[in-house]
Amino acid sequence: MLSLDKQVDLTCIETDKVAKGKIVRIQGNRVDVALDQGGLLISLYMKKPGLYVGSQSGLEFVMQS
């Protein structure tokens, strides 16, 4: 279950690297995550239950809950 301030892992599809972040906003089917390194904010949208996808800086990120 998603909740504010929860630590999550985002996987970059292009590089297969995993980045840690914290949920800062939940609004409908959208979740905003602030990355721990650099503080970049990524908006992720629910594609199907438990799978969120978003893009930032030309890279696509996936989060599973």
matplotlib code that plots the C-alpha trace (Angstrom):
import matplotlib.pyplot as plt

x = [0.0, 1.3, 1.5, 3.2, 6.9, 7.2, 10.6, 10.3, 12.6, 12.4, 13.9, 15.1, 14.1, 16.9, 19.8, 18.4, 19.6, 17.6, 17.1, 15.7, 13.1, 10.3, 6.6, 5.7, 2.2, -0.6, -3.4, -5.8, -3.8, -0.7, 2.2, 5.0, 8.3, 11.3, 14.6, 17.0, 20.0, 19.5, 15.9, 14.5, 10.6, 9.1, 5.4, 4.3, 1.0, -0.8, -0.8, -2.4, -2.8, 0.6, 2.5, 3.4, 5.3, 6.7, 9.4, 11.9, 14.9, 14.3, 14.4, 11.5, 11.0, 8.9, 7.7, 6.0, 4.0]
y = [0.0, 3.4, 6.2, 9.6, 9.5, 5.8, 4.9, 3.3, 2.0, 3.3, 1.3, 3.1, 1.1, 2.4, 1.9, -0.8, 1.2, 1.4, 4.8, 5.3, 7.9, 9.0, 9.5, 13.2, 13.3, 10.9, 12.2, 9.8, 7.5, 9.7, 9.4, 12.0, 10.6, 12.8, 11.0, 10.8, 11.8, 15.2, 15.7, 15.3, 15.0, 12.2, 11.9, 8.3, 7.2, 3.9, 1.7, -1.3, -2.1, -2.1, -0.8, 2.9, 4.4, 7.9, 9.8, 12.5, 13.9, 11.6, 8.4, 6.2, 4.9, 2.0, 1.5, -1.6, -1.5]
z = [0.0, -0.9, 1.7, 2.0, 3.0, 2.1, 0.7, -2.7, -5.5, -9.0, -11.9, -15.0, -18.0, -20.2, -17.8, -15.4, -12.5, -9.3, -7.6, -4.1, -3.5, -1.2, -2.0, -1.6, -3.2, -4.0, -6.2, -7.9, -10.2, -9.9, -7.4, -7.2, -6.0, -4.9, -5.6, -2.7, -4.9, -6.5, -5.3, -8.8, -8.7, -10.9, -11.6, -12.0, -13.4, -12.6, -15.7, -13.9, -10.2, -8.6, -11.6, -12.0, -15.0, -15.5, -17.4, -16.6, -18.4, -21.3, -19.1, -18.3, -14.7, -13.3, -9.7, -8.4, -5.2]

ax = plt.figure().add_subplot(projection="3d")
ax.plot(x, y, z, "-o")
ax.set_aspect("equal")
plt.show()
